[in-house]
Structures are given as C-alpha cells and as structure tokens.
Amino acid sequence: MSVEQRAPAYIRAISPYIPGKPIEELAREMDLDEAKIVKLASNENPLGMSPKARAAMQAPLDGLALYPDGNGFALKQALAKKLGVSMDCFVLGNGSNDILELVARTFLSARADAVYSQHAFAVYPLAIQGVGARAIEVPARFFGHDLAAMADAITPETRVVFIANPNNPTGSFLPGAVIEDFLERVPADVLVLLDEAYNEYLPPGLRYDSVRWLARFPNLLITRTFSKIYGLAGLRVGYGVANPAVADLMNRVRQPFNVNSLALAAAQGALSDDDFLKRSYENNCAGMAQLIKGLEAMNLQHIPSVGNFLTFRVGDGAGVNRRLLQQGVIVRPISSYGMPEWLRVTIGLPAENDRFLAALAVALKG
C-alpha cells in the first residue's frame, strides 16, 4: 500500500476547489497580452484596494522580520468599536475561508454532520469533507437557500448549518427577518454560520444588523471578509464574530500567526475608509444596471443578485466560457455547482463591463 492510499478515504475523495483563472495563466495558455485581458471571475473590487489600507501597510514594512501579532489586538479593537461588541467575540482568519475551516475543525468530526444548501459556496462541503463529517445538501429554492427545508434536515448529529447571505455564486438574498425566524427554530446546540462576505454590497433597504442577534443566539457565528468590497483579496484577511465561548474554542485550534502583519494593518486602515466603500458601492450599482441591460438586450436570463456579480444562463456554459477566454475575457464557469448552463461575471469598471458584453455577443455566436 502506498503513502497516499494510507490517507483517509474522505480526503482522497475530495475534488479540490478551483479558483478563478489568473490573468497570467490565460496569457500563457492563449498567447495573449496580459494588459489586454479583463478578469471578471473572482468577485474582486475593480477599484483596487482602499487608499487608507495602502497607507496603513507602510508602517509594518520595517518589521517584517518579526512575527505578526498573533492575537491581532489592534484589528480586533477596531472591529469591536465598529460593531459594538467585545474584543473576545472575534476570530481572525487568513481570509474568511480560514474561518470556515476553523469551524469544521472545531465543531465537526466523523460522527457529526453539517447542513448546507445546493448552489451554495463550494468551500462548505470541502470543509465538511475535510474532517470526515457527513454533508447534508438541501435542494435550493429559486437558486437560493430553502431555510424551512434546511431546518427540517437537521438531525441529532448535526453540529453546523452553513448559510451564505448574499449567496455565492447565485447572488440570492434572504431578508433578515427570515434568518431570525430560522435561528429561533434551530436547536441551541447547533452552530449557525452566517457567511456575509458580500454584506457591504446590500442596498440600504435590505440591510439588517445580524451582530445584534448574538446576544439572543449564542449558537450564531457571523463571518465577513476584507477580500471583496475592501479590495484586499491578495492579502487574505477575514474574521468571525460570535459568542466569546465559541470564539475561544476556535482560537484554540487557529494557527498562531494565521494573519500576516501587512494584512492586519491594511484591514485596520480599510475599516475606516468610508469614502472608498461608498465609491465601491456606487460603482457596483451602476455596473449591475449596465450588465443587466446588456444581458437583457441579448435575451439572456439572469438570477437577481445583491452581490458584486451576476449569474446568467447561456446554455453551453463550457463553450461560451472557452470563446470568452479566447477573446481575453475571464468569467467564472459554475458547472461544479451543478449549473453547467450558467456563467458568473463580476461587476467591473464601466469599460470592463462593455468589453465583457461585446465579447459575450461574439461568444454566443459559436
């Protein structure tokens, strides 16, 4: 028997997460000019990073020979002030994906199961499978979470329920009152992970304060990230906010220096940059309208989205994606989510959105 055969069967069965294709990779594959490639595949902020984040990164440069603050005191302090909770409610992560993995390592085992929705973020089943737990996928309702069915799917062995709001890759949204009702139904010994990676893109009329629920639901964990609207995807920093007892358990299994010094400083700077958030939100609203108008002109169905992306139906997802790549436009195929006829596109700058729409019109012709 080989070394790899000695690995647990649930590890050997994992299909790795496939990220959006990098610009450099497409340039090599298609012999294209990197400068002319448009990447709209990974829900990154087209405005780049917050200027305040960039400025904040200068201070720790001279100290990169030293380990970062393993507790992330300054960032936690800033988050606590902004959200109105104590510092011991936070878990910092190497991106919010790290928090998802920490949840699985802390609360799941081979004797437990976890519930998530069809068409939800691919890392949920990967995190569950990575610890040998049983994954319970609940069929989606209108491409989004069916919370009633998810509540019914909870078993005595269920330890975690994953909810993405807004959901990626479909962009679907659950009103705060609906999630609050769900929390009332869930047993107190089941952790509900509410993934709010795209929370800052919500229109004002849809926003709700999930953090205030923590006082009533000690089994709630909220995850957020600096990778999306804050423009720090390359630095990998996210966080979870939860009951202090839940955060304490997760911090026991967290790697001591899982967030680097530059990321800690940049996140703290970005957190105070309200002007950058406003500009990013406004660009997203305008870009969303621009893309919807363009897709409708081509008679293409799209799923209503409140994130910074749109999922649209083209029939031959693989073929259309290939023809877009040949034109130097990168979007996200989502056949791995059980949606082979659909593609997902990130909202870009106006010129990038125009470039995508023009390339799509060509790609649809075959």
HELIX and SHEET records of a PDB file:
HELIX    1   1 VAL A    3  ARG A    6  1                                   4    
HELIX    2   2 ALA A    9  ARG A   12  1                                   4    
HELIX    3   3 ILE A   23  MET A   30  1                                   8    
HELIX    4   4 GLU A   34  LYS A   36  5                                   3    
HELIX    5   5 PRO A   51  ALA A   56  1                                   6    
HELIX    6   6 ALA A   59  GLY A   63  5                                   5    
HELIX    7   7 PHE A   73  LEU A   83  1                                  11    
HELIX    8   8 MET A   87  CYS A   89  5                                   3    
HELIX    9   9 SER A   96  PHE A  107  1                                  12    
HELIX   10  10 VAL A  123  GLY A  130  1                                   8    
HELIX   11  11 LEU A  147  ALA A  153  1                                   7    
HELIX   12  12 GLY A  176  ARG A  185  1                                  10    
HELIX   13  13 ASN A  199  TYR A  201  5                                   3    
HELIX   14  14 PRO A  204  LEU A  206  5                                   3    
HELIX   15  15 SER A  210  ALA A  215  5                                   6    
HELIX   16  16 PRO A  244  VAL A  253  1                                  10    
HELIX   17  17 SER A  261  LEU A  271  1                                  11    
HELIX   18  18 ASP A  274  ALA A  297  1                                  24    
HELIX   19  19 GLY A  317  GLN A  326  1                                  10    
HELIX   20  20 SER A  335  TYR A  337  5                                   3    
HELIX   21  21 PRO A  350  ALA A  363  1                                  14    
SHEET    1   A 2 VAL A  38  LYS A  39  0                                        
SHEET    2   A 2 VAL A 329  ILE A 330  1                                        
SHEET    1   B 7 PHE A  90  GLY A  93  0                                        
SHEET    2   B 7 GLY A 238  ALA A 242 -1                                        
SHEET    3   B 7 LEU A 220  THR A 225 -1                                        
SHEET    4   B 7 LEU A 191  ASP A 195  1                                        
SHEET    5   B 7 THR A 158  ALA A 164  1                                        
SHEET    6   B 7 ASP A 113  SER A 117  1                                        
SHEET    7   B 7 ARG A 134  VAL A 138  1                                        
SHEET    1   C 4 HIS A 302  ILE A 303  0                                        
SHEET    2   C 4 PHE A 309  ARG A 313 -1                                        
SHEET    3   C 4 TRP A 342  THR A 346 -1                                        
SHEET    4   C 4 ARG A 332  PRO A 333 -1                                        
END                                                                             
